[in-house]
Amino acid sequence: MVNYSSPKILALDFDGVICNGLKEYFQTTIRTYQKIWSDSSQDTLQNWANSFYQLRPVIETGWEMPILLRALVLEYEQANIESNWHNVCVEIVEKENLNKQQVMNELDGVRDHWIKTDLETWLSLHEFYPGVLEKLGKLLDFSTILYIITTKEGRFVKQLLKQQNLSFPEANIFGKEVKQPKYETLRQILKSNQEIPNNLWFIEDLLKTLNKVKSQEDLTEVNLFLADWGYNTVKSHELVKQDSAINLLSLDTFSQDFSQWIKC
């Protein structure tokens, strides 16, 4: 049963829902790439910016970003990357004897060093989607319980929200460090709040993640929303329009009353 009134708990992804970090992603990716590879492509990496932005929807977790840039440098066809990313990623990792954890550590290390040495520039590469912070600020003043569930390190999210003077409860930010799928975090949130799934609404910009939540028998009544302003494609929008279990949410509708969020 769909809850048409309002959620008692609203959980949101961060990147692609609250914050547009494409510029930071790419610059951090370049810096990480330069630590992993030392070939002649170093001087032309900036040229791949637009292609990287277009293909960002294929990325599920941050460690894949340097691999995506490597795929572009190696001239994999963009259509192949978009339709077959998992296999492309595995192929590059295996051919170049890469280690997922090491790539992840390099990426996080680059971010940490950048934040410590030039916080102002790092922050300036993030853009918050229009109206989102204002909406969250209003919700924090009312009874809706807010959570952020992201594959980004929680400490980076906290740094960005702090810079925006948004007093978001830090205990309600679940980052990559929790090391579990988002559907498990949703279960954890429901259990800790002693709430039923119908009273939880979840906004995400990755359709694959929403489909995983939808496939959990105990979470079928969680109200799911795909943020159409995030890192997704027109194809995913069309799929959601045919899916009664997931709502397609626009940025304009997000700023409106909860009663406007559910499709008829």
C-alpha positions as CSV (number, residue, x, y, z in Angstrom):
1,M,0.0,0.0,0.0
2,V,1.4,3.4,-1.0
3,N,1.5,6.1,1.6
4,Y,0.1,9.2,-0.1
5,S,0.4,11.6,2.8
6,S,3.9,12.0,4.0
7,P,6.8,9.9,5.2
8,K,7.8,9.5,8.8
9,I,11.3,8.8,7.6
10,L,12.9,10.3,4.4
11,A,16.2,8.7,3.2
12,L,18.2,10.3,0.4
13,D,21.3,9.5,-1.6
14,F,23.8,12.3,-1.6
15,D,25.6,12.5,-4.9
16,G,23.1,13.0,-7.7
17,V,20.3,13.8,-5.3
18,I,21.5,16.5,-2.9
19,C,24.8,17.5,-4.4
20,N,26.2,17.6,-8.0
21,G,29.9,16.7,-7.6
22,L,30.7,16.0,-11.3
23,K,33.4,18.6,-11.4
24,E,35.0,17.3,-8.2
25,Y,34.7,13.7,-9.4
26,F,36.6,14.4,-12.6
27,Q,39.4,16.5,-11.0
28,T,39.8,13.9,-8.2
29,T,39.8,11.1,-10.8
30,I,42.5,12.8,-12.9
31,R,44.7,13.2,-9.8
32,T,44.1,9.5,-8.9
33,Y,44.7,8.4,-12.4
34,Q,48.1,10.2,-12.4
35,K,49.1,8.2,-9.4
36,I,48.2,4.8,-10.9
37,W,49.3,5.3,-14.5
38,S,52.3,7.1,-15.9
39,D,51.8,6.9,-19.6
40,S,51.7,9.7,-22.3
41,S,48.0,10.2,-21.7
42,Q,48.7,12.4,-18.7
43,D,48.7,15.6,-20.7
44,T,45.3,15.1,-22.4
45,L,43.2,13.8,-19.5
46,Q,41.2,17.1,-19.3
47,N,40.0,16.5,-22.8
48,W,37.8,13.6,-21.5
49,A,35.7,15.7,-19.2
50,N,32.5,15.8,-21.2
51,S,32.6,12.1,-22.0
52,F,33.2,11.4,-18.3
53,Y,30.2,13.5,-17.3
54,Q,28.0,11.7,-19.8
55,L,29.1,8.3,-18.6
56,R,28.9,9.0,-14.9
57,P,25.6,7.1,-14.6
58,V,27.4,3.8,-15.1
59,I,29.4,4.3,-11.9
60,E,28.1,2.5,-8.8
61,T,30.9,3.3,-6.4
62,G,33.7,5.9,-6.5
63,W,36.6,3.5,-7.0
64,E,35.3,2.8,-10.5
65,M,35.9,6.5,-11.6
66,P,39.6,6.1,-12.4
67,I,38.7,2.9,-14.3
68,L,36.2,4.8,-16.4
69,L,38.7,7.4,-17.3
70,R,41.2,4.7,-18.2
71,A,38.5,3.1,-20.5
72,L,38.1,6.5,-22.3
73,V,41.9,6.8,-22.6
74,L,42.1,3.3,-24.0
75,E,39.4,4.3,-26.5
76,Y,36.7,1.9,-25.5
77,E,33.5,2.9,-27.4
78,Q,31.2,5.0,-25.3
79,A,28.2,2.9,-26.3
80,N,30.0,-0.2,-25.1
81,I,30.9,1.4,-21.8
82,E,27.3,2.5,-21.2
83,S,25.7,-0.9,-22.0
84,N,28.4,-3.2,-20.7
85,W,30.2,-1.3,-18.0
86,H,30.6,-4.1,-15.5
87,N,32.5,-6.3,-18.0
88,V,34.6,-3.4,-19.3
89,C,35.6,-2.5,-15.7
90,V,36.5,-6.1,-14.8
91,E,38.5,-6.4,-18.0
92,I,40.6,-3.3,-17.3
93,V,41.2,-4.3,-13.7
94,E,42.3,-7.8,-14.6
95,K,44.5,-6.8,-17.6
96,E,46.3,-4.1,-15.7
97,N,46.6,-6.2,-12.4
98,L,44.7,-3.6,-10.4
99,N,43.3,-4.0,-6.9
100,K,39.9,-2.6,-6.1
101,Q,40.9,-1.7,-2.5
102,Q,44.2,0.0,-3.6
103,V,42.3,2.1,-6.2
104,M,39.8,3.0,-3.5
105,N,42.5,4.0,-1.1
106,E,44.3,6.1,-3.7
107,L,41.0,7.9,-4.5
108,D,40.2,8.6,-0.8
109,G,43.8,9.6,-0.2
110,V,43.7,12.2,-3.0
111,R,40.5,13.7,-1.5
112,D,41.8,13.7,2.0
113,H,45.0,15.5,0.9
114,W,43.1,18.0,-1.2
115,I,40.8,18.8,1.7
116,K,43.7,19.3,4.1
117,T,45.7,21.4,1.7
118,D,43.2,23.4,-0.3
119,L,39.7,23.0,1.2
120,E,38.3,26.1,-0.5
121,T,39.0,24.8,-4.0
122,W,37.7,21.4,-3.2
123,L,34.4,22.8,-1.8
124,S,34.0,25.1,-4.8
125,L,33.8,22.1,-7.2
126,H,30.6,21.0,-5.6
127,E,27.2,22.4,-6.6
128,F,24.1,21.7,-4.6
129,Y,21.0,21.2,-6.7
130,P,18.6,24.3,-6.6
131,G,16.2,24.2,-3.7
132,V,17.4,20.9,-2.2
133,L,19.1,22.4,0.9
134,E,16.2,24.7,1.5
135,K,13.8,21.8,1.4
136,L,16.0,19.7,3.8
137,G,16.3,22.7,6.2
138,K,12.5,22.9,6.4
139,L,12.1,19.2,6.9
140,L,14.7,19.2,9.7
141,D,12.4,21.7,11.5
142,F,9.5,19.4,11.4
143,S,8.8,15.8,12.4
144,T,10.2,14.0,9.4
145,I,13.3,12.0,10.3
146,L,16.0,12.5,7.7
147,Y,18.9,10.1,6.7
148,I,21.6,10.2,4.0
149,I,22.7,6.9,2.5
150,T,25.6,7.2,0.2
151,T,28.5,5.3,-1.3
152,K,30.7,8.4,-0.6
153,E,32.8,8.5,2.5
154,G,30.6,10.0,5.3
155,R,33.3,12.4,6.4
156,F,33.3,14.1,3.0
157,V,29.5,14.5,3.1
158,K,29.7,16.0,6.6
159,Q,32.4,18.4,5.4
160,L,30.2,19.6,2.5
161,L,27.0,20.0,4.7
162,K,29.0,21.9,7.3
163,Q,30.2,24.3,4.7
164,Q,26.6,24.9,3.7
165,N,25.6,25.5,7.4
166,L,23.0,22.7,7.3
167,S,22.7,21.2,10.7
168,F,22.2,17.6,9.6
169,P,22.4,15.0,12.4
170,E,25.7,13.3,11.7
171,A,24.5,10.0,13.2
172,N,22.0,9.9,10.4
173,I,24.7,9.9,7.6
174,F,25.5,6.4,6.4
175,G,28.5,6.5,4.1
176,K,30.7,4.0,2.3
177,E,32.3,3.1,5.6
178,V,29.2,1.1,6.8
179,K,30.2,-1.5,4.1
180,Q,26.7,-2.8,3.4
181,P,24.2,-2.5,0.6
182,K,21.7,0.4,0.8
183,Y,18.8,-2.0,1.3
184,E,20.5,-3.3,4.5
185,T,20.9,0.3,5.7
186,L,17.2,0.9,5.1
187,R,16.4,-2.2,7.2
188,Q,18.7,-0.9,9.9
189,I,16.9,2.5,9.8
190,L,13.5,0.9,10.1
191,K,14.5,-1.3,13.0
192,S,16.2,1.5,14.9
193,N,13.1,3.7,14.5
194,Q,10.6,0.8,15.0
195,E,8.8,1.8,11.9
196,I,7.0,-0.1,9.1
197,P,8.3,0.1,5.5
198,N,5.3,2.1,4.3
199,N,6.4,5.0,6.4
200,L,9.9,5.2,4.8
201,W,10.5,7.0,1.5
202,F,13.8,6.6,-0.3
203,I,15.2,8.9,-3.0
204,E,18.1,7.6,-5.2
205,D,19.4,8.5,-8.6
206,L,20.6,5.0,-9.6
207,L,17.8,2.8,-10.8
208,K,19.8,-0.4,-10.2
209,T,19.9,0.5,-6.5
210,L,16.1,1.0,-6.4
211,N,15.5,-2.3,-8.1
212,K,17.6,-4.1,-5.5
213,V,15.5,-2.5,-2.7
214,K,12.3,-3.4,-4.6
215,S,13.4,-7.0,-4.8
216,Q,13.7,-7.4,-1.0
217,E,10.5,-9.1,0.2
218,D,10.4,-7.2,3.5
219,L,11.0,-3.8,1.8
220,T,8.4,-3.9,-1.0
221,E,6.2,-1.3,0.8
222,V,9.1,1.3,1.0
223,N,8.1,4.2,-1.3
224,L,10.9,4.5,-3.9
225,F,11.8,7.6,-6.0
226,L,14.2,8.0,-8.9
227,A,15.7,11.6,-8.9
228,D,15.5,12.5,-12.5
229,W,18.0,15.4,-12.0
230,G,20.7,13.0,-10.9
231,Y,23.2,10.7,-12.7
232,N,20.8,8.7,-14.8
233,T,19.5,8.5,-18.3
234,V,16.4,9.0,-20.3
235,K,16.2,5.3,-20.7
236,S,16.0,4.8,-17.0
237,H,13.3,7.5,-16.8
238,E,11.2,5.5,-19.4
239,L,11.7,2.3,-17.4
240,V,10.5,3.9,-14.2
241,K,7.4,5.3,-16.0
242,Q,6.4,1.7,-16.7
243,D,7.1,0.6,-13.1
244,S,4.3,1.0,-10.6
245,A,6.8,0.4,-7.7
246,I,9.1,3.4,-8.4
247,N,8.1,7.0,-8.8
248,L,10.0,9.4,-11.1
249,L,10.7,12.6,-9.2
250,S,11.6,15.9,-10.6
251,L,13.5,18.6,-8.9
252,D,10.5,20.9,-9.0
253,T,8.3,18.3,-7.5
254,F,10.9,17.6,-4.8
255,S,10.4,21.1,-3.5
256,Q,6.7,20.7,-3.3
257,D,4.5,19.1,-0.7
258,F,4.9,15.3,-0.2
259,S,1.4,14.8,-1.5
260,Q,2.6,15.8,-5.0
261,W,5.4,13.2,-5.1
262,I,3.4,10.0,-5.8
263,K,2.4,9.4,-9.4
264,C,-1.3,8.6,-10.0
